[in-house]
Amino acid sequence: MEKGWQGARELTVREREILQGIWSGLPNKEIASLYGISPRTVEHHRRNMMRKCRVSNTAALLRRAVAHGLLKLHDITPPEGTARRRYPLTSPAP
């Protein structure tokens, strides 16, 4: 972990939930629907996470979250309430 990096500890429970939705490949509308908030609020949380983590885009936010143990590479299951798995890591069996 980077010396002095506090971003992971500063993320709220809701921000972590939204981060998991982003990691799972869900669109803002679907993340918003899961948590009873507007898509604009999802975007606001994303911006806050990017600011806290000192990154300028979503890809960097996800890289930083993986690097600091907030997300695991094999853990791309969508948040509870949606069964969709948009980006599986393995190919379907022939």
N, C-alpha and C positions, 0 to 999 in steps of 0.2 A: 504494500500500500504506500502511496506517495506520502512523504513526510508532510504532516500538517494538513492533509486532505480531509476535510470535514463534510463534504457533500453528501456522502452516504448516510451519515447520522442525522443530517438536517432534513432528509426527505420525510414527509408526513406519511401516514398509513395510506391515505387516498392517493398520494403521488406514487407510492410503491405499487398500488393496485393498478393504476394507469400505466405505469412502466411495464408491468407484466402484460397488460393488454397490447401495448405497442410491440413488445418483444414477440408476442404471439401472432403478430401480423394483422391484428384487427383494425379496421378503419375507425376514425374518431367517432362516427355516428354509432357504431356498434358498441364501442367502449362507453359512450355516453348513455346509451340505452341500458347497459348492464347496471350502471350505478345511479340511474335516475337523475342525470345531469345533462346539460346541453353540450353539443359538440364544441362550442366555443369555450366552455369551461374546461373541457379536456385539453384543448389547445393552450389555455392559460396555465394549466398544471404542467404541461410539457415545457412551456417557456420558463416557468419557475424552476423546474428540475434542471434545465439547461443552464440557467443562471447559477444555481447552487453548485452544480458540478463543473462550472467554468468551461463549457463547451459551446460550440456555435451551431451544431446541427444534430439531428436525431441519431444519425449513425454514430457520431462521437459519444453521444449520451449512452447508447447501448454498449459501445465498446468499454466505456468507463465503468458502467454498471457490472459488466461481466468481469472486468479486471479487478473490481473491488468486492466481488462476491454477492452482489445484489441479484444477479441472474446467473443461471448456469446454462452452458451451451446446449445441453441435452434437454433442458426444461422449457419447451415451447408450448406446453399445453395452455389453452386459453383459460382465462379466469372462469370460476364457477358461474354457471348460468348460460354458457354457450358451449356447444359440443363441437364447434368448428375447429379444425386444425388445418390452418391454411398452408403452412410450409413445413411438411414433414422432412426430417433429416435423412430418412431412408426411402429407397424406391419401393413401390408396391411389389409384392411377390409375383413372379410370373405365373 
